[in-house]
Amino acid sequence: MQNEKALLWTLAAINFIHIVDFMILMPLGPQLMRIFDIGPAEFSLLVSSYTFSAGISSFFGAFFLDRFDRKQILIWVYIGFTIGTIGCALSPSYGVLLVARVVSGLFGGLTSALILAIIGDVIPDERRGRAMGLVMAAFSFASVMGVPIGLFLASLSSWHTPFYILAGLALVSFWMIAKFIPPIREHLVKEVQRPHPIQVISRVTNNSNQMRAIALSVMMMFGQFMIIPFLSPYNVANVGFTEMQLTYIYIAGGAFTIFTSPWVGKLADRHGKLKVFTIFMLLNLIPIGIITHLGVTPIPLVLVVTTMFFVTSNGRYVPAAAIITGTAKPENRGSFLSFNSAVQQLAAGLASLIAGLIIGENELGQLTNFHLVGYLAIFFSILCIPLARRVKVVS
């Protein structure tokens, strides 16, 4: 299609804002735990509230996303997401912030599914890996620019500031949606008779290939979201980082993945998505094992390990997203991806909650049992490899 690059850059911009909105809370963990006087369990609830609500909205979204023009529904969903972000910026307390995160998650989950559905609709399979790599590079840019700048501004003023900036960027991105994303209606004419909710569920649950893709998503979330929410609190409490020095982790990791994400997409198209996924999944086990056992460690050494964690985590996700997207045909791709996003988000929230219950605090304020969480994350990550081998791309 014409202006394909402009469309992908628009989706990448939307993805960037959405990812920073979600990610910024985790590195703000040490600040929020101190300001609100909460522990690991309460903080994990704050993180998982976003993913749980995103999962619920994505589940119900599976019943209607394929009934509308992709552009139209994206605009309405993004309006709700922007309102939730403004609510986070204005939150005066833990309770209000918790509610605002729920609202952000309700619409953020649908945003993720729509981005993947649009890529699946307009980009053919032979270029889909590259497209995924470009859009997923937003994660890297969010890490190297969005999160560190947000943390820096939060340290200079307050934790509210990053959310004010994100709300402003979200308003600007509406112009990009209007200009660069065309009406996408082809999926509407491919299936005249739209299924009711029970049919949507049964169509996915009765498709063994799509269920394997969903199981892969769940295992990937458990392999990552038992670790990610506590990466910042652990490095401050146990490794010796200051809250300001946390920005180094995201700058270093994001800087590398900005370049490696598109490269991984090209590798996936050239050498096979499954092969590239397997390699990066195995490499990802190394930093997980090291990160969860660190004590007081020189910053340069920590940055080497955390950067490897960012690169390999992103490297396994790019081919996995292409594999999972390819298990659905265009006429029900939005429904499937929304259903998958729902399960994925719920799994991420559950993983965070479980980790929050396992991790404790000692009398020195250090986090305990993080190594046990690491063993569980490695176990779930290993399970992803045989699962991915059984997922077949059909479109």
N, C-alpha and C positions, 0 to 999 in steps of 0.2 A: 504494500500500500504506500501511497505518497506520504511524505513527512513521517516516515516510520521512526526516524531518530528523534524527532521532536516529541512524538508520542511517548517513546521510551524514557526520554529525559523528564517528561512531565510526570510519568509514573514513578520515576526515581525520586523526584522532588517530593511527591506525596508520601512515598515510602520513607524518605529521610525524616520528614516532620513526624510521621507516625512512630517511627522507630525511636527518635530522640525523646518523644513524649513518653514512651514506655520505658526506655533505658535510663533516662535521667534520674528516675526515682531510686534506682539501685545504687549508683555511686553517691547519691545524697543520703544513703542509709546511715552512715555515722552521724551526720548532722541531725537527721530526723529522730534517730534513737536518743540523741542527747537532748534535743529541744523538747520533744514530747515525752521524754522519760519512759521509753518503751524498750522491751527486750526483743530477742530474735523471733519469738513466736508472733508478737504483735506486728513486727516489721514484715515478716513473711506473709501475714494476712493482708497488709497494705499492698504488697507486690502481687499476691495471688488474686486480690479482689478485681484487679484489671483483667487478668487472664480468665478468671471464672466468668465475669460478665461478658467478655469477648466471646468465650465459648458458647454461652447461652444465646447471645444474639446471632452468632454464626449458625447455630443449630436451626433457629427459626428462619434465618435468612435463606437456608436451603430450600424453603418452601415457596419463596417468591423471587429470588434473584434472577432466575431465568425467564421471568414473565415481563421484564422491562428492558428497555434500551440501557445498555451498560453505562453510557454517559449520564443519562438522567438519574439513575439510581445512585451512581457514584457521587453526584453533586449533593443529593439529599443526605446521604450517609455522611459525607464530609462536613456538612453543616452541623450535624449532631456532634461529630467528633470535635469540631472547633468550639462549640458551646461547652463541652466537657472540659476541654483544656483551659478555657477562661475560668471555669469553676475551680480548677486546681490552683490557678493563679490567685484567686480571691479567698482561698480556704484559710480560716483563722485557727483551726484546731485539727487534731488527729481525726476526730469523727467526721468533720465536714470534708476533709481531704479524702477520707475513705469513700464517702458518697460520690465525690467528684471523680475519683478514679473508676468507680463503677460505671458512671455515665460515659467517661472516655472510652472505657473498654467495650461498652455496648456497641459503639459505632466503630471503634478501631478494629474489632474483629472482622466486621463486614468489609472494611477498607482493604484489609489484607487479601480476603477472598476475591474481591473485585479486581484487584491489581493482577493477580494470577490468572483470573478468568479472561481479562482483556488481552494479556500476553498470549494465552492459549488460543484465543479467537483470531488474532490478527497476525501472529508470527508462526510460520510453518515449522515443523519439527526439526528440520535440518539447521535452522537458525535459532531455535528456541533456547539452546544452551547459552549462546552469546547474549541473547536478550535477557535471560535470567541473570547472567553475570553482571550486565550493566545495571539493571534495576536493583539487584542485591548489593551492588557496590555502594548503594545508599547507606547500608549498614556500616560500611567502612568509613564513609565520609561522616556519618553520624558519630562514629567513635573518635575520629581524628580531629573533627572540628566541633560538631554539635555538643557532644557531652563535655569535652574539656572546657569549651567556652562557657557552657552552662554552669559547670562547677566553679569556674573562676569568678563569674559574675555572682554566683550564689555566695561565694566566700567574701566578696567585696560588699554585698548588700544583704540579701536574704535568699532563702530557698525558693521564694515565690517568683523571683526574677526570670529564671529560665522559662517558666510557663507563660509569662506575659509575652516573651519574645516568640515562643512557639505559636501562640494565638495570632500574633501579627503576621508571621510567615504563612500560617494557614489561610489567612484572608487573602494574601498575595497569590497563593497557589490557585485560588479559584479562577483567576484570570488565565492561568496556564491551561486549566481544564477546559475552559470555554474556547480557547484559541486552538489548542493542539490535539484535543481528543475529539474525533468525529463521532457522530451517532453510530452505534454498533448494534445492528438489529438482525444480522443474518441468522443468529440462533433462534430468533422468533419465528421465522418461516420454516425452519427445519422440523418443527414439531407443533402442529396445529393444536392437538389435544394436550392441554397441560395437565399433569398429574396432580392429584390432591396430596396432602402431607404424608399420609400413610404410604402412598405409592412412592414418594420421594425416598422415604426411609427404606422401604423394602427393596427399591431399585439398587440402593447402595449395599444394604446388608445381604442381599441375595447374589451380589457380584463378588465372588471370592477374590478376584484380582484387586478390586477396589478396597476390599476389607484388609487385604495384605498391605496395601498402600497406606491405609489409615493406621494399621498396627505399626508400620514403620515410622509414621509421624509420632505416634505415642512414645515409642522407645527412644526416638531422638530427643524428644522433650525431656524425658526422664534422665537421659544421659547428660543434659546440659543444665536444666533449670533446678537441679539439686545443688549446682555449683554457682551459677552466675549471680543470683541475688545476694550471695554472701561473700562474693569476691572482694568487694570494697570494705565491708565491715571487718572481714578477717585480716586483710592487709593492714588496716589501721590498728586493730586491737592486738594482733599477734606478730605481724611481720615488721612493724615499726614505721609504716608510712604515716605522714600527716595527711589531713584531709585535702590540702592543696596538692600534695605529691601524687594523689590518686589520678590527677590529670595525665601524668606521665604514662600510666598504663594504657589509657584510651588513645592518647596521641600516638604512642609507639605501635600498638596493635592496629589501630585504624589506618595509620600511614602505610603499613605493609599491605593490609588487605584491600586498600584502594587499587593497588596494582595487581594483587593476586586474584581478586574476584573475577575480573574479566578474563584473565589468563586461564583460570580454572574452567570457566565456561567454554573457552576455545578448546582446551584439552578434552573436555567432556564430549564435545561434538566430534572431535578428531579421533579419539581413542576409545570412546564408549563411556556413557554415563555411569554404568555400574562399576567399571574398572576404576575410574577416577574416584568415585564415592568410596569404594573399599579402601583405597590407599589412604585417603585423607581421614577416614574414620579410624583406621589403625594408628595413624600418626597422632590423632587427637587424644588417644589414651595416655600418651607420654606426659603432656603438660597437666592433664587432670590428676594423674598420680603424684606429680611433684607439687603442684599448687596446694593440694589438700594436706600436705605434710610439712609445709614450710614453718620454720620458726623465725627468729630475727635474722634477716638476710640482707646483704647489700642491695641497694636499689637496682644497679645494673643487672645483677643476676636474676632478680625477680622479673625485670622487664623482658629479658630473653624468654623466660618461661611463659609469661602472660601473653607475649606477642605470638609465640608459637600456638598458644591456646586460641587466640583470635583467628589466626590464619587457617588453622586446621578445622576449626569449628565452621568458619565461613566456607572453607573448601569442601566440606562434606555436604553442606546445605545446598549449594548451587546445583550439583547434579541430582541430588535427591528431589529438589523442587521440580526439576524438569521431568524426572521419572514419574513422580506422583501426578503432575498435571497431565501427562500423556496417557493416564489410565482411563480418562473420560472423553467421550465424544463431545463435539461443540454444543449440541442441543441440550446436554445436561451437565456441561462442565461447571457452570456457576453453582448449580445445586450440589454437585459432588464436592467442589472445592470449599464451599461454605460449610458443608457437613464435616469435611476433613479439618477445616480451620476450627470448628467448634470442638471437636475431640482433641485437637492439638492444643488449643488454649486451655481446655479443662485439664489436660495432662500436665501442662506447664504449671498451672496453679496448684495442682495436687502435689507435684514434685517439690515446689517451693514450700508448701505447707509441711510436707513430711520432713524436709530438711530442717525447717524451723523448729520442729518438735524434737528432732535428734540433736541438734546443736544446742549447747548450753553455754553458760558463763561461769567462770570461776571468780574467786574473791578479788582477783587483780583486774577484772573486767575483760579478760581474754576469752575468746570463743573456744569451746571444747567440742570434741567428737567430729570435727570437720573431716578427719581422715576416714571415718566410717561412711560419711556421705560420699566421699571420693570413691570408695570401693563399690558402693551401689551404683554410682554414675558410670563407672567402668563396666560393670556387669550389664547394665541396660544398653550401653553403647555397643558392646560386642554382639548382643542379640540382633542389632540392626543389620549386620552383614548377611546372615542367611535369609533374613526377611527380604532385603533388597533384591537378592538373587531370584526370588520367586515372584517379583512384581513385573508384569509385562506391559509395555507401552503399546497402546492400540490406536493412537491418533497423533 
